Amino acid sequence: MIRLACKPGKADGKLIFAYQLTNDSSEAIYVIEAMPELDKTSRKLKPNQDFLVTICGEDGMAIVARTIPPPPVERALAGPFLPLVTRLAPGGTLQRRVAAILPWAESSPYFPDLPLRQYAPVAVTATNFAVGFWPASIPGLAAAPATYAPEFLQFSCPDPAAALQHARLRFPTSGLEILRRLDDFPRSINLG
């Protein structure tokens, strides 16, 4: 069993998600920790440890996840866009903190922010917070230190999206709005 504890809050113009992930299972897991990002100045890859996939459903349910983002529907990708991971041994615990800048808006590593007029405010009724991971027993799994960020592992397996699992929590939410994108932003995500 993988246990997730999270204490959401607000500070300094940000929504803060301080969380702890505990591996109570009998096998190691690979936990999503960062997303590769191109440094605009050096044109080299770097880890983005602050990434969050944020999606707003029609019903005001917000999903905030460290996961593989839904792919764009209007363009093809050159290859898989896989996050960087950390190996968490049985009995191990990770404590992390991620933040979303206010005003809170839908986001994905695949999509740049839009001009303000291309969003619509939606009252948030609940928030699902999730952290993705892969069990170490997946056939064909490979993980090796990332050359540009050796503190993390580059992960691969035959079908990463199908093998991905999530630890998640749901929080009732009131008095908070999210900016919902008005473009073709993909919102289909399986936190199964």
CORSUL-V855735 format. One record per pair of residues at least 24 apart in sequence whose ideal C-beta (glycine too) atoms are under 6 Angstrom apart, sorted by sequence separation. I is the first residue (numbers start at 1). GAP is how many residues later the second one is. D is the distance in Angstrom with one decimal. If there is no record, write none. Layout:
<<I;GAP;D> <I;GAP;D>>
//
This chain:
<<1;24;6.0> <138;25;5.0> <166;25;4.7> <134;29;5.6> <132;32;5.2> <133;32;5.8> <32;34;4.6> <132;34;5.3> <130;36;4.4> <131;36;5.3> <47;37;5.5> <72;38;5.4> <130;38;3.9> <69;39;4.3> <69;40;5.6> <128;40;5.8> <129;40;5.2> <69;41;5.5> <128;42;5.2> <126;44;5.9> <127;44;4.7> <52;46;5.8> <126;46;5.6> <127;46;4.8> <126;47;5.4> <35;48;5.1> <52;48;5.8> <124;49;4.6> <34;50;4.2> <56;50;5.5> <32;51;4.5> <33;51;5.7> <55;51;5.9> <33;52;5.9> <54;52;5.3> <124;52;4.6> <32;53;5.9> <33;53;4.9> <54;53;4.6> <31;54;5.9> <123;54;5.8> <124;54;5.3> <30;55;4.1> <31;55;5.2> <53;55;5.4> <121;56;4.7> <122;56;5.5> <30;57;5.8> <31;57;5.2> <51;58;5.7> <121;58;5.9> <122;58;4.8> <28;59;5.5> <29;59;5.1> <119;60;3.7> <120;60;5.1> <28;61;5.2> <130;61;5.0> <60;62;5.6> <62;62;4.9> <84;62;5.7> <119;62;6.0> <60;63;5.5> <26;64;5.6> <60;64;5.5> <118;64;5.1> <23;65;4.7> <60;65;3.9> <61;65;5.3> <62;65;4.7> <63;65;4.8> <64;65;5.1> <65;65;4.1> <66;65;4.9> <67;65;4.0> <56;66;5.4> <66;66;6.0> <23;67;5.7> <84;68;3.7> <85;68;5.0> <23;69;5.1> <85;70;4.7> <22;71;4.6> <21;73;4.7> <82;73;5.7> <35;74;4.9> <104;74;4.8> <105;74;3.9> <106;74;5.9> <20;75;4.9> <106;75;4.8> <103;76;5.8> <19;77;5.8> <82;78;6.0> <18;79;4.6> <106;79;5.9> <17;81;5.2> <16;83;5.1> <14;85;4.1> <15;85;4.5> <14;87;5.6> <13;89;5.1> <15;89;5.9> <68;93;5.8> <32;100;4.4> <31;102;4.7> <47;102;4.2> <45;103;4.6> <29;104;4.5> <30;104;4.7> <47;105;5.8> <29;106;5.6> <27;108;5.8> <28;108;4.1> <27;109;5.3> <21;110;5.7> <27;110;5.5> <74;110;5.5> <73;111;5.9> <17;112;5.8> <30;113;5.9> <73;113;5.5> <62;116;5.3> <70;116;3.8> <34;118;5.7> <70;118;5.5> <33;119;5.9> <70;119;5.4> <56;122;4.7> <6;123;5.2> <56;124;4.5> <30;125;5.6> <55;132;5.0> <55;134;5.9> <4;163;3.7> <6;163;5.3> <2;165;4.7> <4;165;5.6>>
//
